[in-house]
Amino acid sequence: MTLACAATARARAAGLSQRLRLLGLQPRPERYLAASDLLLFPSHFDAFGSAVLEALACGAPAIVSRRAGAAELVSEGEPGRALDDRAGG
């Protein structure tokens, strides 16, 4: 099962399938980021997190894992939040 299929199945199971769109690769992602309510970036490891920087530049708040490098882009009082992993560690 692909990641997109798994995410779609989880959204359906959570009753969110009508509110979630997985669009794949887009040539002008800034249009979608500017229209988004938020960017969810649950990566456990990402050296920088360019997607988070792009979302913030477009005005979309970002929720990121505290373990990812992108957590440094989201500071207290800014739109978005860095969260601890539920599983810890």
Distance bins in CASP14 RR format, pairs under 12 A and 6 or more apart:
PFRMAT RR
TARGET T0000
AUTHOR 0000-0000-0000
RMODE 2
METHOD distances of the structure
MODEL  1
1 7 0 0 0 0 1 0 0 0 0 0 0
1 8 0 0 0 0 1 0 0 0 0 0 0
1 9 1 0 0 1 0 0 0 0 0 0 0
1 10 0 0 0 0 0 1 0 0 0 0 0
2 8 0 0 0 0 1 0 0 0 0 0 0
2 9 0 0 0 0 0 1 0 0 0 0 0
2 22 0 0 0 0 0 1 0 0 0 0 0
2 24 0 0 0 0 0 1 0 0 0 0 0
3 9 0 0 0 0 0 1 0 0 0 0 0
3 10 0 0 0 0 0 1 0 0 0 0 0
3 22 0 0 0 0 1 0 0 0 0 0 0
3 24 0 0 0 0 0 1 0 0 0 0 0
3 42 0 0 0 0 0 1 0 0 0 0 0
4 10 0 0 0 0 0 1 0 0 0 0 0
4 11 0 0 0 0 0 1 0 0 0 0 0
4 20 0 0 0 0 0 1 0 0 0 0 0
4 21 0 0 0 0 0 1 0 0 0 0 0
4 22 1 0 1 0 0 0 0 0 0 0 0
4 23 0 0 0 0 1 0 0 0 0 0 0
4 24 1 0 0 1 0 0 0 0 0 0 0
4 25 0 0 0 0 0 1 0 0 0 0 0
5 11 0 0 0 0 0 1 0 0 0 0 0
5 12 0 0 0 0 0 1 0 0 0 0 0
5 22 0 0 0 0 1 0 0 0 0 0 0
6 12 0 0 0 0 0 1 0 0 0 0 0
6 13 0 0 0 0 0 1 0 0 0 0 0
6 22 0 0 0 0 0 1 0 0 0 0 0
7 13 0 0 0 0 0 1 0 0 0 0 0
7 14 0 0 0 0 0 1 0 0 0 0 0
7 16 0 0 0 0 0 1 0 0 0 0 0
7 17 0 0 0 0 0 1 0 0 0 0 0
7 20 1 0 0 1 0 0 0 0 0 0 0
7 21 0 0 0 0 0 1 0 0 0 0 0
7 22 1 0 0 1 0 0 0 0 0 0 0
7 23 0 0 0 0 0 1 0 0 0 0 0
7 24 0 0 0 0 0 1 0 0 0 0 0
7 40 0 0 0 0 0 1 0 0 0 0 0
7 42 0 0 0 0 0 1 0 0 0 0 0
8 14 0 0 0 0 0 1 0 0 0 0 0
8 15 0 0 0 0 0 1 0 0 0 0 0
8 16 0 0 0 0 1 0 0 0 0 0 0
8 17 1 0 0 1 0 0 0 0 0 0 0
8 18 0 0 0 0 0 1 0 0 0 0 0
8 20 1 0 0 1 0 0 0 0 0 0 0
8 21 0 0 0 0 1 0 0 0 0 0 0
8 22 1 0 0 1 0 0 0 0 0 0 0
8 23 0 0 0 0 0 1 0 0 0 0 0
8 24 0 0 0 0 0 1 0 0 0 0 0
9 15 0 0 0 0 0 1 0 0 0 0 0
9 16 0 0 0 0 0 1 0 0 0 0 0
9 17 0 0 0 0 1 0 0 0 0 0 0
9 20 0 0 0 0 0 1 0 0 0 0 0
9 22 0 0 0 0 0 1 0 0 0 0 0
10 16 0 0 0 0 1 0 0 0 0 0 0
10 17 0 0 0 0 1 0 0 0 0 0 0
10 20 0 0 0 0 1 0 0 0 0 0 0
10 22 0 0 0 0 0 1 0 0 0 0 0
11 17 1 0 1 0 0 0 0 0 0 0 0
11 18 0 0 0 0 1 0 0 0 0 0 0
11 19 1 0 0 1 0 0 0 0 0 0 0
11 20 1 0 1 0 0 0 0 0 0 0 0
11 21 0 0 0 0 1 0 0 0 0 0 0
11 22 0 0 0 0 1 0 0 0 0 0 0
11 40 0 0 0 0 0 1 0 0 0 0 0
12 18 0 0 0 0 1 0 0 0 0 0 0
12 19 0 0 0 0 0 1 0 0 0 0 0
12 20 0 0 0 0 1 0 0 0 0 0 0
12 22 0 0 0 0 0 1 0 0 0 0 0
13 20 0 0 0 0 0 1 0 0 0 0 0
14 20 0 0 0 0 1 0 0 0 0 0 0
16 22 0 0 0 0 0 1 0 0 0 0 0
16 40 0 0 0 0 0 1 0 0 0 0 0
19 36 0 0 0 0 0 1 0 0 0 0 0
19 37 0 0 0 0 1 0 0 0 0 0 0
20 36 0 0 0 0 0 1 0 0 0 0 0
20 37 0 0 0 0 0 1 0 0 0 0 0
20 38 0 0 0 0 0 1 0 0 0 0 0
20 40 0 0 0 0 0 1 0 0 0 0 0
21 32 0 0 0 0 1 0 0 0 0 0 0
21 35 0 0 0 0 0 1 0 0 0 0 0
21 36 0 0 0 0 1 0 0 0 0 0 0
21 37 0 0 0 0 0 1 0 0 0 0 0
22 32 0 0 0 0 0 1 0 0 0 0 0
23 29 0 0 0 0 1 0 0 0 0 0 0
23 31 0 0 0 0 0 1 0 0 0 0 0
23 32 1 0 0 1 0 0 0 0 0 0 0
23 33 0 0 0 0 0 1 0 0 0 0 0
23 35 0 0 0 0 0 1 0 0 0 0 0
23 36 0 0 0 0 0 1 0 0 0 0 0
24 32 0 0 0 0 1 0 0 0 0 0 0
25 32 0 0 0 0 0 1 0 0 0 0 0
26 32 1 0 0 1 0 0 0 0 0 0 0
26 33 0 0 0 0 1 0 0 0 0 0 0
26 35 0 0 0 0 0 1 0 0 0 0 0
26 36 0 0 0 0 0 1 0 0 0 0 0
26 51 0 0 0 0 0 1 0 0 0 0 0
26 54 0 0 0 0 0 1 0 0 0 0 0
28 34 0 0 0 0 0 1 0 0 0 0 0
28 35 0 0 0 0 0 1 0 0 0 0 0
28 54 0 0 0 0 0 1 0 0 0 0 0
28 58 0 0 0 0 0 1 0 0 0 0 0
29 35 0 0 0 0 0 1 0 0 0 0 0
29 36 0 0 0 0 1 0 0 0 0 0 0
29 39 0 0 0 0 0 1 0 0 0 0 0
29 50 0 0 0 0 0 1 0 0 0 0 0
29 51 0 0 0 0 1 0 0 0 0 0 0
29 54 1 0 0 1 0 0 0 0 0 0 0
29 55 0 0 0 0 1 0 0 0 0 0 0
29 57 0 0 0 0 0 1 0 0 0 0 0
29 58 0 0 0 0 1 0 0 0 0 0 0
29 60 0 0 0 0 0 1 0 0 0 0 0
30 36 0 0 0 0 0 1 0 0 0 0 0
30 51 0 0 0 0 0 1 0 0 0 0 0
30 53 0 0 0 0 0 1 0 0 0 0 0
30 54 1 0 0 1 0 0 0 0 0 0 0
30 55 0 0 0 0 1 0 0 0 0 0 0
30 56 0 0 0 0 0 1 0 0 0 0 0
30 57 0 0 0 0 1 0 0 0 0 0 0
30 58 1 0 1 0 0 0 0 0 0 0 0
30 59 0 0 0 0 1 0 0 0 0 0 0
30 60 0 0 0 0 1 0 0 0 0 0 0
31 54 0 0 0 0 0 1 0 0 0 0 0
31 58 0 0 0 0 1 0 0 0 0 0 0
31 60 0 0 0 0 0 1 0 0 0 0 0
32 39 0 0 0 0 1 0 0 0 0 0 0
32 51 0 0 0 0 0 1 0 0 0 0 0
32 54 0 0 0 0 0 1 0 0 0 0 0
32 55 0 0 0 0 1 0 0 0 0 0 0
32 58 0 0 0 0 1 0 0 0 0 0 0
32 60 0 0 0 0 1 0 0 0 0 0 0
33 39 1 0 0 1 0 0 0 0 0 0 0
33 41 0 0 0 0 0 1 0 0 0 0 0
33 50 0 0 0 0 0 1 0 0 0 0 0
33 51 0 0 0 0 1 0 0 0 0 0 0
33 52 0 0 0 0 0 1 0 0 0 0 0
33 53 0 0 0 0 0 1 0 0 0 0 0
33 54 1 0 0 1 0 0 0 0 0 0 0
33 55 1 0 1 0 0 0 0 0 0 0 0
33 56 0 0 0 0 1 0 0 0 0 0 0
33 57 0 0 0 0 1 0 0 0 0 0 0
33 58 1 1 0 0 0 0 0 0 0 0 0
33 59 1 0 0 1 0 0 0 0 0 0 0
33 60 1 0 1 0 0 0 0 0 0 0 0
33 61 0 0 0 0 0 1 0 0 0 0 0
33 62 0 0 0 0 1 0 0 0 0 0 0
34 54 0 0 0 0 0 1 0 0 0 0 0
34 55 0 0 0 0 1 0 0 0 0 0 0
34 56 0 0 0 0 0 1 0 0 0 0 0
34 57 0 0 0 0 1 0 0 0 0 0 0
34 58 1 0 1 0 0 0 0 0 0 0 0
34 59 1 0 0 1 0 0 0 0 0 0 0
34 60 1 0 0 1 0 0 0 0 0 0 0
35 55 0 0 0 0 0 1 0 0 0 0 0
35 58 0 0 0 0 1 0 0 0 0 0 0
35 59 0 0 0 0 0 1 0 0 0 0 0
35 60 0 0 0 0 1 0 0 0 0 0 0
36 51 0 0 0 0 0 1 0 0 0 0 0
36 54 0 0 0 0 0 1 0 0 0 0 0
36 55 1 0 0 1 0 0 0 0 0 0 0
36 56 0 0 0 0 0 1 0 0 0 0 0
36 58 1 0 0 1 0 0 0 0 0 0 0
36 59 0 0 0 0 1 0 0 0 0 0 0
36 60 1 0 1 0 0 0 0 0 0 0 0
36 61 0 0 0 0 1 0 0 0 0 0 0
36 62 0 0 0 0 1 0 0 0 0 0 0
36 63 0 0 0 0 0 1 0 0 0 0 0
36 79 0 0 0 0 0 1 0 0 0 0 0
37 55 0 0 0 0 0 1 0 0 0 0 0
37 59 0 0 0 0 0 1 0 0 0 0 0
37 60 1 0 0 1 0 0 0 0 0 0 0
37 61 0 0 0 0 1 0 0 0 0 0 0
37 62 0 0 0 0 0 1 0 0 0 0 0
37 63 0 0 0 0 0 1 0 0 0 0 0
37 79 0 0 0 0 0 1 0 0 0 0 0
37 80 0 0 0 0 0 1 0 0 0 0 0
38 52 0 0 0 0 0 1 0 0 0 0 0
38 55 1 0 0 1 0 0 0 0 0 0 0
38 56 0 0 0 0 0 1 0 0 0 0 0
38 58 0 0 0 0 0 1 0 0 0 0 0
38 59 0 0 0 0 1 0 0 0 0 0 0
38 60 1 0 1 0 0 0 0 0 0 0 0
38 61 1 0 1 0 0 0 0 0 0 0 0
38 62 1 0 0 1 0 0 0 0 0 0 0
38 63 1 0 0 1 0 0 0 0 0 0 0
38 64 0 0 0 0 0 1 0 0 0 0 0
38 74 0 0 0 0 0 1 0 0 0 0 0
38 79 0 0 0 0 1 0 0 0 0 0 0
38 80 1 0 0 1 0 0 0 0 0 0 0
38 81 0 0 0 0 1 0 0 0 0 0 0
39 49 0 0 0 0 0 1 0 0 0 0 0
39 50 0 0 0 0 0 1 0 0 0 0 0
39 51 1 0 0 1 0 0 0 0 0 0 0
39 52 1 0 0 1 0 0 0 0 0 0 0
39 53 0 0 0 0 0 1 0 0 0 0 0
39 54 0 0 0 0 1 0 0 0 0 0 0
39 55 1 1 0 0 0 0 0 0 0 0 0
39 56 0 0 0 0 1 0 0 0 0 0 0
39 57 0 0 0 0 0 1 0 0 0 0 0
39 58 0 0 0 0 1 0 0 0 0 0 0
39 59 0 0 0 0 1 0 0 0 0 0 0
39 60 1 0 1 0 0 0 0 0 0 0 0
39 61 1 0 0 1 0 0 0 0 0 0 0
39 62 1 0 1 0 0 0 0 0 0 0 0
39 63 1 0 0 1 0 0 0 0 0 0 0
39 64 0 0 0 0 1 0 0 0 0 0 0
39 70 0 0 0 0 1 0 0 0 0 0 0
39 73 0 0 0 0 0 1 0 0 0 0 0
39 74 0 0 0 0 0 1 0 0 0 0 0
39 79 0 0 0 0 0 1 0 0 0 0 0
39 80 0 0 0 0 1 0 0 0 0 0 0
39 81 0 0 0 0 0 1 0 0 0 0 0
40 51 0 0 0 0 0 1 0 0 0 0 0
40 52 0 0 0 0 0 1 0 0 0 0 0
40 55 0 0 0 0 1 0 0 0 0 0 0
40 60 0 0 0 0 0 1 0 0 0 0 0
40 61 0 0 0 0 0 1 0 0 0 0 0
40 62 1 0 0 1 0 0 0 0 0 0 0
40 63 1 0 1 0 0 0 0 0 0 0 0
40 64 0 0 0 0 1 0 0 0 0 0 0
40 65 0 0 0 0 1 0 0 0 0 0 0
40 68 0 0 0 0 0 1 0 0 0 0 0
40 70 0 0 0 0 0 1 0 0 0 0 0
40 80 0 0 0 0 0 1 0 0 0 0 0
40 81 0 0 0 0 0 1 0 0 0 0 0
40 83 0 0 0 0 0 1 0 0 0 0 0
41 48 0 0 0 0 0 1 0 0 0 0 0
41 49 1 0 0 1 0 0 0 0 0 0 0
41 50 0 0 0 0 0 1 0 0 0 0 0
41 51 1 0 0 1 0 0 0 0 0 0 0
41 52 1 0 1 0 0 0 0 0 0 0 0
41 53 0 0 0 0 0 1 0 0 0 0 0
41 54 0 0 0 0 0 1 0 0 0 0 0
41 55 1 0 0 1 0 0 0 0 0 0 0
41 56 0 0 0 0 0 1 0 0 0 0 0
41 60 0 0 0 0 0 1 0 0 0 0 0
41 61 0 0 0 0 0 1 0 0 0 0 0
41 62 1 0 1 0 0 0 0 0 0 0 0
41 63 1 0 0 1 0 0 0 0 0 0 0
41 64 1 0 1 0 0 0 0 0 0 0 0
41 65 1 0 0 1 0 0 0 0 0 0 0
41 66 0 0 0 0 0 1 0 0 0 0 0
41 67 0 0 0 0 0 1 0 0 0 0 0
41 68 1 0 0 1 0 0 0 0 0 0 0
41 69 0 0 0 0 1 0 0 0 0 0 0
41 70 1 0 1 0 0 0 0 0 0 0 0
41 71 0 0 0 0 1 0 0 0 0 0 0
41 73 0 0 0 0 1 0 0 0 0 0 0
41 74 0 0 0 0 1 0 0 0 0 0 0
41 80 0 0 0 0 0 1 0 0 0 0 0
41 81 0 0 0 0 0 1 0 0 0 0 0
41 82 0 0 0 0 1 0 0 0 0 0 0
41 83 0 0 0 0 0 1 0 0 0 0 0
42 51 0 0 0 0 0 1 0 0 0 0 0
42 52 0 0 0 0 0 1 0 0 0 0 0
42 62 0 0 0 0 0 1 0 0 0 0 0
42 63 0 0 0 0 1 0 0 0 0 0 0
42 64 1 0 0 1 0 0 0 0 0 0 0
42 65 1 0 1 0 0 0 0 0 0 0 0
42 66 0 0 0 0 0 1 0 0 0 0 0
42 67 0 0 0 0 1 0 0 0 0 0 0
42 68 0 0 0 0 1 0 0 0 0 0 0
42 70 0 0 0 0 0 1 0 0 0 0 0
42 71 0 0 0 0 0 1 0 0 0 0 0
42 82 0 0 0 0 0 1 0 0 0 0 0
42 83 0 0 0 0 1 0 0 0 0 0 0
42 84 0 0 0 0 0 1 0 0 0 0 0
42 85 0 0 0 0 1 0 0 0 0 0 0
42 86 0 0 0 0 1 0 0 0 0 0 0
42 87 0 0 0 0 0 1 0 0 0 0 0
43 49 1 0 0 1 0 0 0 0 0 0 0
43 50 0 0 0 0 0 1 0 0 0 0 0
43 51 0 0 0 0 1 0 0 0 0 0 0
43 52 0 0 0 0 1 0 0 0 0 0 0
43 62 0 0 0 0 0 1 0 0 0 0 0
43 63 0 0 0 0 0 1 0 0 0 0 0
43 64 1 0 0 1 0 0 0 0 0 0 0
43 65 1 0 1 0 0 0 0 0 0 0 0
43 66 0 0 0 0 0 1 0 0 0 0 0
43 67 0 0 0 0 1 0 0 0 0 0 0
43 68 1 0 1 0 0 0 0 0 0 0 0
43 69 0 0 0 0 1 0 0 0 0 0 0
43 70 1 0 0 1 0 0 0 0 0 0 0
43 71 0 0 0 0 1 0 0 0 0 0 0
43 82 0 0 0 0 0 1 0 0 0 0 0
43 85 0 0 0 0 0 1 0 0 0 0 0
44 64 0 0 0 0 0 1 0 0 0 0 0
44 65 1 0 1 0 0 0 0 0 0 0 0
44 66 0 0 0 0 1 0 0 0 0 0 0
44 67 1 0 1 0 0 0 0 0 0 0 0
44 68 1 0 0 1 0 0 0 0 0 0 0
44 69 0 0 0 0 0 1 0 0 0 0 0
44 70 0 0 0 0 0 1 0 0 0 0 0
44 71 0 0 0 0 0 1 0 0 0 0 0
44 83 0 0 0 0 0 1 0 0 0 0 0
44 84 0 0 0 0 0 1 0 0 0 0 0
44 85 1 0 0 1 0 0 0 0 0 0 0
44 86 0 0 0 0 0 1 0 0 0 0 0
44 87 0 0 0 0 1 0 0 0 0 0 0
44 88 0 0 0 0 0 1 0 0 0 0 0
44 89 0 0 0 0 1 0 0 0 0 0 0
45 64 0 0 0 0 0 1 0 0 0 0 0
45 65 0 0 0 0 1 0 0 0 0 0 0
45 66 0 0 0 0 0 1 0 0 0 0 0
45 67 1 0 0 1 0 0 0 0 0 0 0
45 68 1 0 0 1 0 0 0 0 0 0 0
45 69 1 0 0 1 0 0 0 0 0 0 0
45 70 0 0 0 0 0 1 0 0 0 0 0
45 71 0 0 0 0 0 1 0 0 0 0 0
45 85 0 0 0 0 0 1 0 0 0 0 0
46 52 0 0 0 0 1 0 0 0 0 0 0
46 53 0 0 0 0 0 1 0 0 0 0 0
46 62 0 0 0 0 0 1 0 0 0 0 0
46 64 0 0 0 0 1 0 0 0 0 0 0
46 65 0 0 0 0 1 0 0 0 0 0 0
46 67 0 0 0 0 1 0 0 0 0 0 0
46 68 1 0 1 0 0 0 0 0 0 0 0
46 69 1 0 1 0 0 0 0 0 0 0 0
46 70 1 0 1 0 0 0 0 0 0 0 0
46 71 0 0 0 0 1 0 0 0 0 0 0
46 72 0 0 0 0 0 1 0 0 0 0 0
46 73 0 0 0 0 0 1 0 0 0 0 0
47 67 0 0 0 0 0 1 0 0 0 0 0
47 68 0 0 0 0 1 0 0 0 0 0 0
47 69 1 0 0 1 0 0 0 0 0 0 0
47 70 0 0 0 0 1 0 0 0 0 0 0
47 71 0 0 0 0 0 1 0 0 0 0 0
47 72 0 0 0 0 0 1 0 0 0 0 0
48 54 0 0 0 0 0 1 0 0 0 0 0
48 64 0 0 0 0 0 1 0 0 0 0 0
48 68 0 0 0 0 1 0 0 0 0 0 0
48 69 1 0 0 1 0 0 0 0 0 0 0
48 70 1 0 0 1 0 0 0 0 0 0 0
48 71 0 0 0 0 0 1 0 0 0 0 0
48 72 0 0 0 0 1 0 0 0 0 0 0
48 73 0 0 0 0 1 0 0 0 0 0 0
49 55 0 0 0 0 1 0 0 0 0 0 0
49 56 0 0 0 0 0 1 0 0 0 0 0
49 62 0 0 0 0 1 0 0 0 0 0 0
49 64 0 0 0 0 1 0 0 0 0 0 0
49 65 0 0 0 0 0 1 0 0 0 0 0
49 68 1 0 0 1 0 0 0 0 0 0 0
49 69 1 0 0 1 0 0 0 0 0 0 0
49 70 1 0 1 0 0 0 0 0 0 0 0
49 71 0 0 0 0 1 0 0 0 0 0 0
49 72 0 0 0 0 1 0 0 0 0 0 0
49 73 1 0 0 1 0 0 0 0 0 0 0
49 74 0 0 0 0 0 1 0 0 0 0 0
50 56 0 0 0 0 0 1 0 0 0 0 0
50 57 0 0 0 0 0 1 0 0 0 0 0
50 62 0 0 0 0 0 1 0 0 0 0 0
50 68 0 0 0 0 0 1 0 0 0 0 0
50 69 0 0 0 0 0 1 0 0 0 0 0
50 70 0 0 0 0 1 0 0 0 0 0 0
50 73 0 0 0 0 1 0 0 0 0 0 0
51 57 0 0 0 0 0 1 0 0 0 0 0
51 58 0 0 0 0 0 1 0 0 0 0 0
51 60 0 0 0 0 0 1 0 0 0 0 0
51 62 0 0 0 0 1 0 0 0 0 0 0
51 64 0 0 0 0 1 0 0 0 0 0 0
51 68 0 0 0 0 0 1 0 0 0 0 0
51 69 0 0 0 0 0 1 0 0 0 0 0
51 70 1 0 0 1 0 0 0 0 0 0 0
51 73 0 0 0 0 0 1 0 0 0 0 0
52 58 0 0 0 0 0 1 0 0 0 0 0
52 59 0 0 0 0 0 1 0 0 0 0 0
52 60 0 0 0 0 1 0 0 0 0 0 0
52 61 0 0 0 0 0 1 0 0 0 0 0
52 62 1 0 1 0 0 0 0 0 0 0 0
52 63 0 0 0 0 1 0 0 0 0 0 0
52 64 1 0 1 0 0 0 0 0 0 0 0
52 65 0 0 0 0 0 1 0 0 0 0 0
52 68 0 0 0 0 1 0 0 0 0 0 0
52 69 0 0 0 0 1 0 0 0 0 0 0
52 70 1 1 0 0 0 0 0 0 0 0 0
52 71 0 0 0 0 1 0 0 0 0 0 0
52 72 0 0 0 0 1 0 0 0 0 0 0
52 73 1 0 1 0 0 0 0 0 0 0 0
52 74 1 0 0 1 0 0 0 0 0 0 0
52 78 0 0 0 0 0 1 0 0 0 0 0
52 79 0 0 0 0 0 1 0 0 0 0 0
52 80 0 0 0 0 1 0 0 0 0 0 0
52 81 0 0 0 0 0 1 0 0 0 0 0
52 82 0 0 0 0 1 0 0 0 0 0 0
53 59 0 0 0 0 0 1 0 0 0 0 0
53 60 0 0 0 0 0 1 0 0 0 0 0
53 62 0 0 0 0 1 0 0 0 0 0 0
53 64 0 0 0 0 0 1 0 0 0 0 0
53 69 0 0 0 0 0 1 0 0 0 0 0
53 70 1 0 0 1 0 0 0 0 0 0 0
53 72 0 0 0 0 0 1 0 0 0 0 0
53 73 1 0 1 0 0 0 0 0 0 0 0
53 74 0 0 0 0 0 1 0 0 0 0 0
54 60 0 0 0 0 1 0 0 0 0 0 0
54 62 0 0 0 0 1 0 0 0 0 0 0
54 70 0 0 0 0 0 1 0 0 0 0 0
54 73 0 0 0 0 0 1 0 0 0 0 0
55 61 1 0 0 1 0 0 0 0 0 0 0
55 62 1 0 1 0 0 0 0 0 0 0 0
55 63 0 0 0 0 0 1 0 0 0 0 0
55 64 0 0 0 0 1 0 0 0 0 0 0
55 70 0 0 0 0 1 0 0 0 0 0 0
55 73 0 0 0 0 1 0 0 0 0 0 0
55 74 0 0 0 0 0 1 0 0 0 0 0
55 78 0 0 0 0 0 1 0 0 0 0 0
55 79 0 0 0 0 1 0 0 0 0 0 0
55 80 0 0 0 0 1 0 0 0 0 0 0
56 62 1 0 1 0 0 0 0 0 0 0 0
56 63 0 0 0 0 0 1 0 0 0 0 0
56 64 0 0 0 0 0 1 0 0 0 0 0
56 70 0 0 0 0 1 0 0 0 0 0 0
56 72 0 0 0 0 0 1 0 0 0 0 0
56 73 1 0 0 1 0 0 0 0 0 0 0
56 74 1 0 0 1 0 0 0 0 0 0 0
56 75 0 0 0 0 0 1 0 0 0 0 0
56 78 1 0 0 1 0 0 0 0 0 0 0
56 79 1 0 0 1 0 0 0 0 0 0 0
56 80 0 0 0 0 1 0 0 0 0 0 0
57 73 0 0 0 0 0 1 0 0 0 0 0
57 79 0 0 0 0 0 1 0 0 0 0 0
58 79 0 0 0 0 0 1 0 0 0 0 0
59 78 0 0 0 0 0 1 0 0 0 0 0
59 79 1 0 0 1 0 0 0 0 0 0 0
59 80 0 0 0 0 0 1 0 0 0 0 0
60 74 0 0 0 0 0 1 0 0 0 0 0
60 78 0 0 0 0 0 1 0 0 0 0 0
60 79 1 0 0 1 0 0 0 0 0 0 0
60 80 0 0 0 0 1 0 0 0 0 0 0
61 73 0 0 0 0 0 1 0 0 0 0 0
61 74 0 0 0 0 1 0 0 0 0 0 0
61 77 0 0 0 0 0 1 0 0 0 0 0
61 78 0 0 0 0 1 0 0 0 0 0 0
61 79 1 1 0 0 0 0 0 0 0 0 0
61 80 1 1 0 0 0 0 0 0 0 0 0
61 81 1 0 0 1 0 0 0 0 0 0 0
61 82 0 0 0 0 0 1 0 0 0 0 0
62 68 0 0 0 0 0 1 0 0 0 0 0
62 69 0 0 0 0 0 1 0 0 0 0 0
62 70 1 0 0 1 0 0 0 0 0 0 0
62 71 0 0 0 0 1 0 0 0 0 0 0
62 72 0 0 0 0 0 1 0 0 0 0 0
62 73 1 0 0 1 0 0 0 0 0 0 0
62 74 1 0 1 0 0 0 0 0 0 0 0
62 75 0 0 0 0 0 1 0 0 0 0 0
62 78 0 0 0 0 1 0 0 0 0 0 0
62 79 1 0 0 1 0 0 0 0 0 0 0
62 80 1 0 1 0 0 0 0 0 0 0 0
62 81 0 0 0 0 1 0 0 0 0 0 0
62 82 0 0 0 0 1 0 0 0 0 0 0
62 83 0 0 0 0 0 1 0 0 0 0 0
63 70 0 0 0 0 0 1 0 0 0 0 0
63 71 0 0 0 0 0 1 0 0 0 0 0
63 73 0 0 0 0 0 1 0 0 0 0 0
63 74 0 0 0 0 1 0 0 0 0 0 0
63 78 0 0 0 0 0 1 0 0 0 0 0
63 79 0 0 0 0 0 1 0 0 0 0 0
63 80 1 0 1 0 0 0 0 0 0 0 0
63 81 1 0 1 0 0 0 0 0 0 0 0
63 82 1 0 0 1 0 0 0 0 0 0 0
63 83 1 0 0 1 0 0 0 0 0 0 0
63 84 0 0 0 0 0 1 0 0 0 0 0
64 70 1 0 1 0 0 0 0 0 0 0 0
64 71 1 0 1 0 0 0 0 0 0 0 0
64 72 0 0 0 0 1 0 0 0 0 0 0
64 73 1 0 0 1 0 0 0 0 0 0 0
64 74 1 0 1 0 0 0 0 0 0 0 0
64 75 0 0 0 0 0 1 0 0 0 0 0
64 78 0 0 0 0 0 1 0 0 0 0 0
64 79 0 0 0 0 0 1 0 0 0 0 0
64 80 1 0 0 1 0 0 0 0 0 0 0
64 81 1 0 0 1 0 0 0 0 0 0 0
64 82 1 0 1 0 0 0 0 0 0 0 0
64 83 1 0 0 1 0 0 0 0 0 0 0
64 84 0 0 0 0 0 1 0 0 0 0 0
64 85 0 0 0 0 0 1 0 0 0 0 0
65 71 1 0 0 1 0 0 0 0 0 0 0
65 72 0 0 0 0 0 1 0 0 0 0 0
65 74 0 0 0 0 0 1 0 0 0 0 0
65 81 0 0 0 0 0 1 0 0 0 0 0
65 82 1 0 0 1 0 0 0 0 0 0 0
65 83 1 0 0 1 0 0 0 0 0 0 0
65 84 0 0 0 0 1 0 0 0 0 0 0
65 85 1 0 1 0 0 0 0 0 0 0 0
65 86 0 0 0 0 0 1 0 0 0 0 0
65 87 0 0 0 0 0 1 0 0 0 0 0
65 88 0 0 0 0 0 1 0 0 0 0 0
65 89 0 0 0 0 0 1 0 0 0 0 0
66 72 0 0 0 0 1 0 0 0 0 0 0
66 73 0 0 0 0 0 1 0 0 0 0 0
66 74 0 0 0 0 1 0 0 0 0 0 0
66 81 0 0 0 0 1 0 0 0 0 0 0
66 82 1 0 1 0 0 0 0 0 0 0 0
66 83 1 0 0 1 0 0 0 0 0 0 0
66 84 1 0 1 0 0 0 0 0 0 0 0
66 85 1 0 0 1 0 0 0 0 0 0 0
66 86 0 0 0 0 0 1 0 0 0 0 0
66 88 0 0 0 0 1 0 0 0 0 0 0
66 89 0 0 0 0 0 1 0 0 0 0 0
67 82 0 0 0 0 1 0 0 0 0 0 0
67 83 0 0 0 0 1 0 0 0 0 0 0
67 84 0 0 0 0 1 0 0 0 0 0 0
67 85 1 0 0 1 0 0 0 0 0 0 0
67 86 0 0 0 0 0 1 0 0 0 0 0
67 87 0 0 0 0 0 1 0 0 0 0 0
67 88 0 0 0 0 1 0 0 0 0 0 0
67 89 1 0 0 1 0 0 0 0 0 0 0
68 74 0 0 0 0 1 0 0 0 0 0 0
68 82 0 0 0 0 1 0 0 0 0 0 0
68 83 0 0 0 0 0 1 0 0 0 0 0
68 84 0 0 0 0 0 1 0 0 0 0 0
68 85 0 0 0 0 1 0 0 0 0 0 0
69 82 0 0 0 0 1 0 0 0 0 0 0
70 80 0 0 0 0 0 1 0 0 0 0 0
70 81 0 0 0 0 0 1 0 0 0 0 0
70 82 0 0 0 0 1 0 0 0 0 0 0
70 83 0 0 0 0 0 1 0 0 0 0 0
71 78 0 0 0 0 0 1 0 0 0 0 0
71 80 0 0 0 0 0 1 0 0 0 0 0
71 81 0 0 0 0 1 0 0 0 0 0 0
71 82 1 1 0 0 0 0 0 0 0 0 0
71 83 0 0 0 0 1 0 0 0 0 0 0
71 84 0 0 0 0 0 1 0 0 0 0 0
71 85 0 0 0 0 0 1 0 0 0 0 0
72 78 0 0 0 0 0 1 0 0 0 0 0
72 82 0 0 0 0 1 0 0 0 0 0 0
73 79 0 0 0 0 0 1 0 0 0 0 0
73 80 0 0 0 0 1 0 0 0 0 0 0
73 81 0 0 0 0 0 1 0 0 0 0 0
73 82 0 0 0 0 1 0 0 0 0 0 0
74 80 1 0 1 0 0 0 0 0 0 0 0
74 81 1 0 0 1 0 0 0 0 0 0 0
74 82 1 0 1 0 0 0 0 0 0 0 0
74 83 0 0 0 0 1 0 0 0 0 0 0
75 81 0 0 0 0 1 0 0 0 0 0 0
75 82 0 0 0 0 1 0 0 0 0 0 0
76 82 0 0 0 0 1 0 0 0 0 0 0
END
